[in-house]
Amino acid sequence: MKALIVVITVMSLAELAGAVPGVTVRMTSRHAFVPKTLTIKVGDTVVWENDSPGVHTVTDNSAFASAKQDASMPAGTEPFNSGPVEAGQQYSHTFTAPGTYKYFCVPHEADGMVGTIIVTK
């Protein structure tokens, strides 16, 4: 029972601190999303954290892609774009439709900063 109380307290503190629940993808100074490929379920939220000193984006919109294959999403879903995510900042997106989403970082796409989210039912 004591362990259960500790877990509930920790979860409550995280909620009070404004933490976004979800799966975390790191944006690194090596111009990479870590992990590069992630499998989640419909309704899950992915939180991208910029732990590099530079600015990154999380973009799934072929209008911004140099290589159109770096951005794709299931039919009927809307493109997303974080805009600039500064060092130490986060961006989150909740996935509401199953399928494969390919995304990239606008300033570092040519460096291979691309990722994939696979959303299952």
C-alpha positions in Angstrom: 0.0 0.0 0.0 2.9 2.4 0.8 4.3 2.0 -2.8 0.9 2.7 -4.3 0.6 6.0 -2.3 4.1 7.1 -3.6 3.2 6.4 -7.2 -0.1 8.4 -6.9 1.8 11.3 -5.3 4.4 11.4 -8.0 1.8 11.3 -10.7 -0.1 14.1 -9.0 3.0 16.2 -8.7 3.8 15.8 -12.4 0.3 16.9 -13.3 0.6 19.9 -11.0 3.9 20.9 -12.6 2.2 21.0 -16.0 4.0 18.0 -17.4 2.5 16.7 -20.7 1.9 13.0 -20.4 3.1 11.0 -23.4 6.0 9.3 -25.1 9.2 11.5 -25.5 11.3 11.9 -28.6 14.5 13.8 -28.1 15.8 16.4 -30.7 19.6 16.2 -30.4 22.6 18.4 -31.4 23.5 15.7 -33.8 20.4 16.6 -35.9 18.5 13.5 -35.0 15.2 12.5 -33.5 15.7 9.8 -30.8 14.1 7.4 -31.3 13.9 7.8 -35.0 10.9 5.4 -35.3 8.3 5.0 -32.7 5.1 2.9 -32.5 2.2 4.2 -30.4 -1.6 3.7 -30.1 -4.4 6.0 -31.3 -4.9 8.7 -28.7 -1.3 8.8 -27.5 0.6 12.0 -27.2 4.2 12.3 -28.4 6.3 15.0 -26.7 9.4 16.2 -28.6 12.0 17.7 -26.3 14.8 19.9 -27.7 17.9 19.0 -25.7 20.3 20.6 -28.1 21.5 24.2 -28.1 20.0 24.9 -31.5 16.5 25.4 -32.9 14.5 22.5 -34.4 11.0 21.9 -35.8 8.7 18.9 -35.9 7.0 19.1 -39.3 4.7 16.8 -41.1 3.8 19.0 -44.0 5.0 18.3 -47.5 4.7 22.0 -48.4 7.8 22.6 -46.2 9.8 19.5 -47.3 12.7 19.6 -49.6 12.2 15.9 -50.3 8.5 15.2 -50.4 9.0 11.6 -49.1 10.1 13.1 -45.8 6.5 14.1 -45.0 3.5 11.8 -45.1 0.4 11.1 -43.1 -2.7 8.9 -43.4 -5.5 10.2 -45.7 -7.9 12.5 -43.9 -5.4 13.8 -41.3 -4.1 17.3 -41.1 -0.5 18.3 -41.4 1.3 19.6 -38.3 4.2 21.9 -37.8 5.6 22.9 -34.4 7.3 26.1 -35.7 10.6 26.8 -34.0 11.3 24.8 -30.9 14.0 26.5 -29.0 16.7 24.8 -26.8 15.1 23.3 -23.7 11.5 23.6 -25.1 8.9 21.0 -26.0 6.3 20.4 -28.6 3.5 17.8 -28.3 1.0 16.3 -30.7 -1.8 13.8 -30.0 -2.3 11.2 -32.8 -6.0 10.5 -33.3 -5.9 8.3 -36.5 -4.0 5.1 -37.2 -1.3 5.0 -39.8 2.3 6.0 -40.6 3.4 9.6 -40.1 6.8 10.7 -41.6 8.1 14.0 -40.3 11.3 16.1 -40.3 13.1 19.2 -39.0 12.9 22.0 -41.5 16.4 23.5 -40.9 18.0 20.0 -40.7 16.1 17.9 -43.2 19.1 17.8 -45.5 21.2 16.5 -42.6 18.8 13.5 -42.4 16.8 14.7 -39.4 13.7 12.8 -40.2 11.5 10.5 -38.1 8.5 8.1 -38.3 5.5 7.6 -36.0 3.5 4.4 -36.5 0.1 4.7 -34.9 -1.9 1.5 -34.2 -5.4 0.9 -33.1 
